Amino acid sequence: MFVDPAPEAIGSYPPKEPILTPGQPSPYGGPMPPTFPPDLQAPPTREPKWIKNGTYMTVRASTFDAGAWDRRSLGEQEHVVGRPKVSGQPLDAPDDPNAPITDPN
């Protein structure tokens, strides 16, 4: 993401819309509205001046029921992800862990 901390540039950023709103059913079965870890920082209201003309990366934290995932068969897991677990190739390519990873057809 290219960053410009000028107020007029920030006004042109896409609006931040909530993913979930009160009254909407929770897609992941958690509390509504969702709760976040206490040490998770709130998004800033403006970009810091030191970042002008720079870039940075953000990280998204998602909830995931690892137990339910682990109970799925290997074939189901590969179908959901769209790639074999060992080779990482697309499902429509040969499952060869020594071949370079290709794009799906």
N, CA, C and O of each residue as an XYZ file, in Angstrom:
420
protein
N       0.838     -1.158      0.000
C       0.000      0.000      0.000
C       0.890      1.229      0.000
O       1.767      1.353      0.855
N       0.682      2.149     -0.948
C       1.400      3.415     -0.981
C       0.780      4.353      0.042
O      -0.442      4.403      0.176
N       1.604      5.090      0.758
C       1.099      5.924      1.842
C       1.443      7.390      1.620
O       2.568      7.727      1.249
N       0.466      8.255      1.850
C       0.663      9.700      1.854
C      -0.096     10.232      3.065
O      -1.325     10.164      3.090
N       0.623     10.772      4.096
C      -0.063     11.196      5.314
C      -0.828     12.507      5.201
O      -1.423     12.950      6.184
N      -0.831     13.144      4.025
C      -1.552     14.411      3.877
C      -3.042     14.188      4.120
O      -3.605     13.204      3.638
N      -3.700     15.104      4.874
C      -5.137     14.917      5.164
C      -5.986     14.767      3.911
O      -6.940     13.988      3.910
N      -5.665     15.491      2.847
C      -6.480     15.363      1.634
C      -6.311     13.993      0.982
O      -7.233     13.502      0.331
N      -5.143     13.372      1.148
C      -4.941     12.031      0.593
C      -5.695     10.994      1.416
O      -6.268     10.056      0.862
N      -5.696     11.160      2.725
C      -6.389     10.204      3.590
C      -7.882     10.224      3.297
O      -8.537      9.183      3.350
N      -8.423     11.388      2.992
C      -9.838     11.481      2.657
C     -10.199     10.694      1.422
O     -11.363     10.344      1.226
N      -9.197     10.405      0.567
C      -9.481      9.655     -0.654
C      -9.318      8.147     -0.463
O      -9.595      7.377     -1.383
N      -8.872      7.717      0.722
C      -8.738      6.290      0.978
C     -10.126      5.641      0.930
O     -11.118      6.308      1.227
N     -10.218      4.366      0.566
C     -11.529      3.701      0.575
C     -12.117      3.720      1.982
O     -11.368      3.623      2.955
N     -13.447      3.843      2.118
C     -14.042      3.862      3.457
C     -13.866      2.522      4.151
O     -13.867      1.469      3.514
N     -13.715      2.582      5.465
C     -13.613      1.361      6.260
C     -15.010      0.974      6.696
O     -15.625      1.656      7.516
N     -15.509     -0.113      6.153
C     -16.846     -0.568      6.499
C     -16.741     -1.755      7.439
O     -15.873     -2.610      7.261
N     -17.614     -1.820      8.438
C     -17.561     -2.972      9.341
C     -17.935     -4.249      8.599
O     -18.832     -4.251      7.755
N     -17.245     -5.319      8.921
C     -17.539     -6.605      8.304
C     -18.814     -7.189      8.923
O     -19.638     -7.775      8.222
N     -18.966     -7.025     10.232
C     -20.139     -7.532     10.938
C     -20.828     -6.376     11.647
O     -20.162     -5.481     12.167
N     -22.128     -6.387     11.672
C     -22.882     -5.362     12.379
C     -23.775     -6.043     13.414
O     -24.169     -7.195     13.231
N     -24.100     -5.330     14.512
C     -24.964     -5.937     15.516
C     -26.274     -6.412     14.886
O     -26.850     -5.731     14.038
N     -26.726     -7.570     15.309
C     -27.938     -8.156     14.761
C     -27.675     -9.097     13.599
O     -28.520     -9.932     13.275
N     -26.513     -8.975     12.969
C     -26.152     -9.862     11.864
C     -25.588    -11.150     12.469
O     -24.785    -11.078     13.398
N     -25.987    -12.328     11.968
C     -25.455    -13.560     12.551
C     -23.948    -13.658     12.327
O     -23.429    -13.263     11.283
N     -23.272    -14.186     13.314
C     -21.826    -14.358     13.230
C     -21.504    -15.553     12.345
O     -22.005    -16.646     12.604
N     -20.676    -15.385     11.298
C     -20.374    -16.503     10.404
C     -19.444    -17.533     11.012
O     -19.330    -18.639     10.482
N     -18.773    -17.205     12.111
C     -17.815    -18.145     12.671
C     -18.243    -18.693     14.026
O     -17.475    -19.407     14.670
N     -19.462    -18.370     14.469
C     -19.982    -18.940     15.694
C     -19.458    -18.282     16.957
O     -19.723    -18.773     18.054
N     -18.726    -17.191     16.836
C     -18.186    -16.502     18.006
C     -19.155    -15.476     18.545
O     -20.291    -15.382     18.080
N     -18.713    -14.702     19.527
C     -19.599    -13.693     20.114
C     -19.939    -12.605     19.113
O     -19.192    -12.350     18.168
N     -21.073    -11.973     19.334
C     -21.501    -10.898     18.433
C     -21.803     -9.680     19.257
O     -22.658     -9.787     20.137
N     -21.190     -8.526     19.065
C     -20.160     -8.318     18.062
C     -18.883     -9.061     18.445
O     -18.712     -9.451     19.600
N     -17.982     -9.257     17.475
C     -16.772    -10.031     17.754
C     -15.917     -9.347     18.817
O     -15.943     -8.124     18.955
N     -15.166    -10.142     19.559
C     -14.227     -9.604     20.537
C     -12.819     -9.740     19.974
O     -12.536    -10.636     19.178
N     -11.952     -8.844     20.396
C     -10.580     -8.831     19.901
C      -9.616     -8.902     21.073
O      -9.965     -8.499     22.182
N      -8.411     -9.408     20.850
C      -7.435     -9.471     21.943
C      -7.201     -8.068     22.524
O      -7.180     -7.090     21.777
N      -7.025     -7.962     23.846
C      -6.873     -6.646     24.464
C      -5.639     -5.891     23.990
O      -5.610     -4.663     24.058
N      -4.609     -6.603     23.507
C      -3.398     -5.901     23.072
C      -3.433     -5.525     21.587
O      -2.444     -5.019     21.057
N      -4.568     -5.769     20.908
C      -4.700     -5.403     19.502
C      -4.930     -3.900     19.406
O      -5.872     -3.379     20.004
N      -4.084     -3.202     18.663
C      -4.185     -1.753     18.573
C      -5.318     -1.335     17.651
O      -5.597     -1.998     16.652
N      -5.968     -0.230     17.995
C      -7.004      0.338     17.133
C      -6.347      0.922     15.893
O      -5.208      1.380     15.972
N      -7.032      0.921     14.738
C      -6.428      1.509     13.542
C      -6.220      3.009     13.733
O      -7.058      3.672     14.344
N      -5.125      3.550     13.224
C      -4.860      4.984     13.390
C      -5.861      5.814     12.590
O      -6.422      5.345     11.600
N      -6.074      7.045     13.029
C      -6.978      7.945     12.314
C      -6.259      8.675     11.195
O      -6.900      9.246     10.314
N      -4.938      8.662     11.221
C      -4.157      9.265     10.130
C      -2.815      8.549     10.033
O      -2.383      7.886     10.977
N      -2.180      8.686      8.913
C      -0.874      8.068      8.708
C       0.205      8.910      9.391
O       0.092     10.136      9.421
N       1.264      8.273      9.948
C       2.344      9.054     10.549
C       3.151      9.790      9.475
O       3.276      9.309      8.348
N       3.691     10.944      9.826
C       4.436     11.756      8.852
C       5.669     11.033      8.319
O       6.049     11.234      7.166
N       6.299     10.195      9.143
C       7.534      9.540      8.720
C       7.314      8.543      7.589
O       8.287      8.116      6.968
N       6.096      8.162      7.301
C       5.837      7.149      6.274
C       5.597      7.757      4.893
O       5.401      7.016      3.930
N       5.610      9.081      4.772
C       5.292      9.729      3.498
C       6.101      9.120      2.356
O       7.317      8.951      2.454
N       5.404      8.798      1.280
C       5.977      8.192      0.070
C       6.577      6.813      0.328
O       7.408      6.342     -0.449
N       6.168      6.176      1.395
C       6.668      4.843      1.710
C       5.578      3.794      1.545
O       4.497      4.079      1.029
N       5.868      2.618      1.974
C       4.902      1.521      1.950
C       5.031      0.737      3.238
O       6.042      0.826      3.936
N       4.013     -0.023      3.545
C       4.097     -0.936      4.672
C       3.125     -2.085      4.462
O       2.263     -2.041      3.584
N       3.278     -3.098      5.275
C       2.442     -4.276      5.161
C       1.594     -4.398      6.421
O       2.049     -4.062      7.514
N       0.387     -4.869      6.274
C      -0.463     -5.125      7.427
C      -0.677     -6.626      7.568
O      -0.488     -7.383      6.615
N      -1.064     -7.040      8.739
C      -1.323     -8.444      9.023
C      -2.756     -8.564      9.522
O      -3.192     -7.782     10.367
N      -3.476     -9.529      9.010
C      -4.849     -9.763      9.444
C      -4.879    -10.986     10.354
O      -4.378    -12.051      9.993
N      -5.463    -10.827     11.519
C      -5.624    -11.945     12.440
C      -7.030    -12.508     12.259
O      -8.010    -11.768     12.342
N      -7.133    -13.796     12.014
C      -8.435    -14.431     11.800
C      -8.625    -15.559     12.805
O      -7.667    -16.220     13.206
N      -9.874    -15.767     13.202
C     -10.158    -16.900     14.075
C     -10.279    -18.149     13.221
O     -10.726    -18.089     12.076
N      -9.885    -19.263     13.776
C      -9.872    -20.498     13.010
C     -10.018    -21.661     13.974
O      -9.272    -21.751     14.949
N     -10.962    -22.548     13.719
C     -11.175    -23.726     14.548
C     -10.263    -24.839     14.040
O     -10.655    -25.627     13.180
N      -9.048    -24.899     14.575
C      -8.056    -25.869     14.098
C      -8.501    -27.301     14.377
O      -8.183    -28.201     13.600
N      -9.222    -27.528     15.456
C      -9.675    -28.881     15.763
C     -10.601    -29.429     14.699
O     -10.468    -30.580     14.284
N     -11.556    -28.595     14.249
C     -12.479    -29.026     13.192
C     -11.721    -29.274     11.896
O     -12.025    -30.218     11.167
N     -10.740    -28.434     11.607
C      -9.938    -28.598     10.385
C      -9.148    -29.904     10.449
O      -9.090    -30.646      9.469
N      -8.542    -30.180     11.598
C      -7.738    -31.397     11.745
C      -8.577    -32.665     11.632
O      -8.058    -33.715     11.254
N      -9.857    -32.584     11.952
C     -10.724    -33.763     11.837
C     -11.137    -34.044     10.394
O     -11.626    -35.134     10.097
N     -10.950    -33.088      9.500
C     -11.271    -33.333      8.082
C     -10.222    -34.249      7.469
O      -9.069    -34.267      7.899
N     -10.634    -35.001      6.470
C      -9.678    -35.890      5.798
C      -8.691    -35.051      4.992
O      -8.952    -33.888      4.684
N      -7.556    -35.658      4.656
C      -6.559    -34.973      3.847
C      -7.163    -34.520      2.519
O      -6.903    -33.406      2.063
N      -7.970    -35.384      1.900
C      -8.607    -35.032      0.625
C      -9.524    -33.824      0.754
O      -9.539    -32.962     -0.124
N     -10.300    -33.754      1.859
C     -11.168    -32.593      2.071
C     -10.345    -31.323      2.250
O     -10.671    -30.283      1.678
N      -9.274    -31.406      3.047
C      -8.417    -30.239      3.267
C      -7.833    -29.745      1.943
O      -7.835    -28.544      1.672
N      -7.340    -30.657      1.130
C      -6.752    -30.270     -0.154
C      -7.803    -29.660     -1.076
O      -7.506    -28.718     -1.811
N      -9.014    -30.179     -1.045
C     -10.088    -29.645     -1.889
C     -10.440    -28.214     -1.461
O     -10.634    -27.347     -2.314
N     -10.523    -27.963     -0.158
C     -10.855    -26.629      0.347
C      -9.762    -25.627     -0.030
O     -10.061    -24.522     -0.483
N      -8.502    -26.010      0.155
C      -7.384    -25.110     -0.140
C      -7.152    -25.005     -1.645
O      -6.741    -23.959     -2.146
N      -7.418    -26.092     -2.358
C      -7.224    -26.083     -3.806
C      -5.844    -26.528     -4.232
O      -5.456    -26.347     -5.386
N      -5.106    -27.107     -3.313
C      -3.751    -27.590     -3.617
C      -3.425    -28.795     -2.747
O      -3.873    -28.866     -1.603
N      -2.647    -29.748     -3.271
C      -2.192    -30.858     -2.432
C      -1.291    -30.335     -1.313
O      -0.550    -29.370     -1.500
N      -1.362    -30.975     -0.165
C      -0.639    -30.515      1.017
C       0.880    -30.600      0.840
O       1.597    -29.718      1.311
N       1.373    -31.621      0.186
C       2.825    -31.812      0.088
C       3.440    -30.990     -1.034
O       4.407    -30.266     -0.801
N       2.905    -31.084     -2.241
C       3.554    -30.419     -3.377
C       3.164    -28.950     -3.502
O       3.969    -28.142     -3.963
N       1.938    -28.586     -3.101
C       1.483    -27.217     -3.263
C       1.059    -26.869     -4.676
O       0.726    -25.719     -4.961
N       1.070    -27.867     -5.575
C       0.653    -27.634     -6.959
C      -0.857    -27.407     -7.012
O      -1.565    -27.846     -6.106
N      -1.372    -26.736     -8.045
C      -2.824    -26.656     -8.206
C      -3.398    -28.063     -8.378
O      -2.693    -28.969     -8.821
N      -4.659    -28.245     -8.032
C      -5.262    -29.572     -8.136
C      -5.346    -30.074     -9.569
O      -5.462    -31.279     -9.793
N      -5.286    -29.154    -10.562
C      -5.353    -29.587    -11.955
C      -3.966    -29.808    -12.573
O      -3.847    -29.963    -13.788
N      -2.919    -29.824    -11.735
C      -1.553    -30.072    -12.219
C      -1.043    -31.361    -11.576
O      -1.589    -31.800    -10.564
N      -0.003    -31.973    -12.149
C       0.561    -33.176    -11.529
C       1.050    -32.880    -10.106
O       1.642    -31.830     -9.857
N       0.806    -33.790     -9.194
C       1.194    -33.624     -7.789
C       2.663    -34.005     -7.618
O       2.976    -35.059     -7.063
N       3.560    -33.146     -8.097
C       4.992    -33.414     -8.069
C       5.672    -32.391     -7.164
O       5.791    -31.227     -7.548
N       6.127    -32.793     -5.963
C       6.742    -31.842     -5.046
C       8.057    -31.268     -5.553
O       8.528    -30.258     -5.029
N       8.671    -31.903     -6.579
C       9.950    -31.411     -7.104
C       9.774    -30.418     -8.251
O      10.738    -29.773     -8.664
N       8.551    -30.290     -8.767
C       8.305    -29.371     -9.886
C       8.068    -27.964     -9.349
O       7.575    -27.803     -8.232
N       8.416    -26.940    -10.136
C       8.094    -25.576     -9.720
C       6.580    -25.402     -9.609
O       5.821    -25.985    -10.384
N       6.151    -24.596     -8.640
C       4.721    -24.347     -8.459
C       4.181    -23.615     -9.681
O       4.773    -22.641    -10.146
N       3.050    -24.092    -10.197
C       2.433    -23.476    -11.379
C       1.112    -22.822    -11.014
O       0.549    -23.092     -9.954
N       0.624    -21.968    -11.891
C      -0.691    -21.361    -11.717
C      -1.755    -22.384    -12.123
O      -1.497    -23.235    -12.974
N      -2.940    -22.309    -11.526
C      -4.010    -23.217    -11.940
C      -4.421    -22.930    -13.386
O      -4.322    -21.794    -13.850
N      -4.889    -23.976    -14.102
C      -5.382    -23.791    -15.473
C      -6.755    -23.171    -15.435
O      -7.353    -22.930    -16.484
